[in-house]
Amino acid sequence: MKNTAKTALMFVLVILIFLSCNTKRSARYSSPEVTMLRNESERKVDVMVGLDHFTSYCWPENVYKPILYPLKTARGTEITRGFPLDPREGERNDHMHQVGIWLNYGKVNGLDFWGNGHRGVKESDGGEIKHLSIESMEEENEEAVLLTRESWIDPEGTELLAEITEYHFIAIDSLRIIDRLTTLKAGSSPVYFDDTKEGMFGIRVARQLELPSDDMVTVLGSDGKPLSQKVKAGDVATGNYRSSEGISGDDVWGTRAGWMNLYGSIADEKISLVVCDHPANQGYPTYWHARGYGLFAANPLGWTDFTDGREKLDFSLQSGEETTFRYRIIISSGVHLTDEEINKLAGEFAHRYK
């Protein structure tokens, strides 16, 4: 009886140790919960990973398009520029229409949706993307899905394009992922997207992720005002581009690639910021309007500028026609992602959505 009792006790102890180890292992490798907090009075929806703020879908009155802002790593480091909504010391104050993450275009029926607000006011020839409604909000563990409705309008308020956008916010360990699926539908009249480099899916990054340069630039002081003396652009810049085609640095501008990786460091945190194009998108693989000063954009429609006039697209939608643009953003914290890791995530993105 004693041996039987001893054997039973040992069995129970082994089971308890096994369960304890697996509980610890699950906690170590499980992904945190992603949730959303709706705040209509502040014109935003906050996206949370656990208790930490990841980003916000917001529609400020003075930006003239909905944006995701700010964008943070798993450690909570902001990787988007603060200016003009929340200026930070040492930032550039140029191109004030480049805020957070956005999708628009520079020539839509002759209207400039891209540059509207570049002087801090609505332009007479500028188009506006007006937020209309939050259609749905769904949360399931490590992923949250936000569905929104927007309207691309001319200065008189007439709708050119109806927009439905689906955002997938995903957290996997130290990775943060945003999948954006935007469907644009023409109204009662055709819509023409004339060739221009000013488009389309853009991000303006923090100064630390700019590419080093010897140029002298104006930055903001501690009081939020421009310094009278210019500084060297490369003083704090650590960034570098690398495309899926193996091209790097400033040479990526105007080239085509399935994905683009902007990697660098903020303080001691290594960061990769990757944008993936989707094989079903118009113009895949996209041209890249990726600049060293912090503008990071995929432009599938502006062929003329990128090819010195050798190619021309002039994309259009006839009345009632629609098209969908799909993009994935990947943010790593603590490591620079390898080509192999990015290819795996880009491949999963390509197979997930049609």
N, C-alpha and C positions, 0 to 999 in steps of 0.2 A: 504493500500500500504506500509505503514511504517513497519508493522509487517511482510509482505511478504519479503520486502527488508532485514529486520533484520534477518529473518529466513534463507534467501539465503546466507547472509554474514556469519552467524554462520556455515552453511553447508560447505562453502568454507574453513573456518578456520579449521574445524574438518578434512577435507580431507588433507589440507596442513600439519597439525600436524601428521596425520596418515602416510603420505608419508615420512615426515621427520624422524619419529621414525623407519620406516621400512628401510629407507636408512641407518641410523646409525646401525641398527641391522645387515643389510646385510654386511656393512663394517666391523663390529666386527667379524662376523662368516665366511666371505668369505676367500678363500684360495688365497695366492699370486700366480702370474703367474710364471711359470717355463720356462726358455729360455736357449738356448745353443749358445755359441760363438766358432766358429771353428778357430783354429790357427795352420795351418800345419807347419809353420816355427818354432814354439816352440813345435811341436809334441804333441798337446793336443787339447781337446775340453772342454771349461769351461762350467759348469752348474750353472746357476744363478737362485735364487729365488727372484723375484723382482729385487732390485739393489744389493743383497747380493750374494757373492760367496758361493756355497754349496759344490761342489766337481769338479774334472776334470778327464775326461778320458784321460790318457796320456801314451805314449810309449817311455820312456827314453832309450837312446842307451845303458846305463850301468846297466839296471835292468833286461833285457832279458825276459821280459813279459809285456804285457799291464797291467796297474793298474788304480784304482780310487784313487786319492790322490790330496790334503788332503781331509778328511771328516770332515764336520763342523755341529754343531747344529744350530737350528733356531736363536740362539743368536750370532752365528759366532765363537763359541769356537771349536778349533781343537781337535778332539778326536783320531786321528791317530798319531803315533809317527813321529817326523820329520826326524830323522836319517834314512838313510844316505843322503837323498836329501837336507834336510834343518835342520841340527842338532840344537837342543835347549839345553840350559843349564839344567843339572839335568837328562837328558835322559840316558838310557843304550845305549852302542854302540855294543851290541852283535847281532848275527844273521842278518847281514846286507842285506841278501836276503829277509827279511820279511819287505816289504814296502807297505804301504797303504792297499788296498784291491785287492786280486788277486784270480785266479783259475788255479791251475796246480797240478802236482803229482810227487812223488819222484821216481817211477820206471815205466817207460814207455818204453817197449822193451829194458830194461837194462839201460836206460838213466835217469839222475836225472834232471827233470825239476824244482822240488821244491827248491833244494839247489843251483842251478846254480847261481854264483855270490856271494856266501857266504864269499869269500875272496876279493871281489871287482873286480874280473876278471872273464872272461868266463872260465868255467872248461872244460877240455878235454873230460870228460864223461857227460857233461851237455847238456840237451836239451834246445831249445829256442822257445818261442812263439813269432812269428814275426807278428807285425801289418801290414796288407796289405792295407786296405781301410776303409773309412767311406762309408757305403752303402746308408744310409739315415738318415735324421734328421727331426723329426716331433714335433711340439709344439701345445698344446691345453690347454690353461688356466693353471690349476694346475698340469699338467703332460706333460713331454717331453719324447720322445722315440728316442733312438740312436741305430742304427744297424751297427755293425762292422764285418769285416772279418779278420781272423787271420790264421796262419799256424804254426803247431807244427813241428819243423824241427830238424834233428840230426846235429851233428857238421859239416857234409859235406854239409848241406843245403838241404838234401832230406826230403820231407814232409812225416810225419807219419800220421798226423791227420789234416783235414780241419775243421776250427772252424767258426761258425757263432754265434754271441752273440747279444742279444737284451736287452738293458738297459731301464727300465722305472724309471724315476725320478719324484717323487710325493711329493707335499707339501700340508699338511692339518693342518692349524693353526700352532701349535708349533711342529708338527710331521714332520719328513722328512723320506721318504721311497724310497728304491731302490730295484726294482725287477730285477734280472739277470736271463736270460734264455740262456744257452749255449748249442749248439748242436755240437757234435764232430762226425766226419765221417772218418772212416778208408779209406786209399787209396788202392793201388794195393796189399798191403800185410796186414796180420793180425796185430793187435796191442794188446799187453798184458800189463795189469796194475797189476803187481805183488803186493802182500800184503805188505803194509808199513804204518806206522803211519804218514809219511810225506806227508800229503795232507789235504784237497783238495781245499776247499773254505775258504780262510784265511784272517784275519785282524790282524794288529799289532797296538795296542792301545797306547795312551799317558800314561805316567808313573802314572798319578793320578788315572787311571782306573785299574792299576795292583792290585793284591790282597796283602794285608799287609803280611809281612814276616820279620823274624828276620835275614835272610841271609844278609851277607855283600857283596855289589856289586860295580862294577866300573861304574861311571857315567861321563858325559861330564861336563867340566867347562865352564865358560863364553867365553873362547876363542875357544870353540869347540873341545878341546883336552881332553882325559881322565884324570881325577884327579888321582894323585899319591896315595891318601888315599881313601880306600873304604868307602862307607856309608851304613847305614842300609836300606835294601830294602823297609821297611814299613814306611819310614819317611814321604812320601807324598801320599802313596797309600791308596785309599779309596774303591777299587772295591770289588765286590763279584758276584759269579755266582749263578744262580738259573735256573734249568731246568724245562721243562714241566712235569717231573716226580717228582718234589719236592726235588730233590737233590741239594745241595748247596756247595759253596766253591771249594777247590781243588778236592773234591770227584767226581766232574762231569767228570773228565778226564776218557776216556775209557768207558763211559756209553752211552746208546742210548736214544735219546729224539727227539721229534718233533720240539722243539725250545729251544733256550738257551738265557737267559737274563743276560747280564753283566751290573750291575748298580753301580753307585758311584757318586762322585761329583768332579767338577773342580772349584776351588774357591767356590763361593756360589751357583753354578748352579748344581742342581740335574740332572743326566743324566741316561737314560737307553739305552743300545745298544743291540738290539735283532737280532738274526739270526734265520730264520725259514726254516726248511726243507720242501719239498713238497711231498705229498703222491705218486706222480707218479715217483719220483726219484728212481734210483737204490739203493737198500739197505735201504730204508726208514723203520723205523726212523734211521737217521744217527748216527754213533758213533761220539763223540766229542773229538777232539784233542785240548782241551782248557786248557791252562797253566796259572799259577798265574803270570808269568813274563810279560804277555801282549800279548801272542799269543792266538788268538781266532779263531779256525778253525773247520769246519764240514768236516768229512772224511767218506764217505760212502763206501770206497773200502778197507780200511786197517784193516780187522777183526783180523788178527793173533796177532798183537801187543796188541790190546785192550782186547783180551780174553786169553792171555798167551798161545796161540797156540791151544786153544780148538776149535776155528772156523777158517775157511780159505775160502777166496773168489776167488782171482786171476781172476778178471774180465777181459774180452777180447772182442774185436770187430773183426769180420772177415772182409775180404776185402769188401768194399762197405757198411758195416753196420754202423749205427749211433745210438747215444744215446743222450738224453737231460738232463741236470742238471738245476734245477730251485731253486733259493734261494731268500729270501726276507730279507732285512736289514731294521730295524726300529730304528730311533733315536728320543728319546723324550728329550725335554728341559724344565727344571723347575720342573719336577716331575719324580718319579720312577713309571714305568708302573706296574699295577697289573696283576696277572695271568689272570683274567677275560678279561682285556683289550687286553692282548697279544693273548689270545685264539680267540678273535673276529677278530683281524687283521690277525692272522694265518689262520683262517677259510676262510676269504675273499680271501686271497692269494691262498689257495687250490682250491677254486671254480673258480677263475678267469682264471687260465691257465690249460691246459690239458697236 
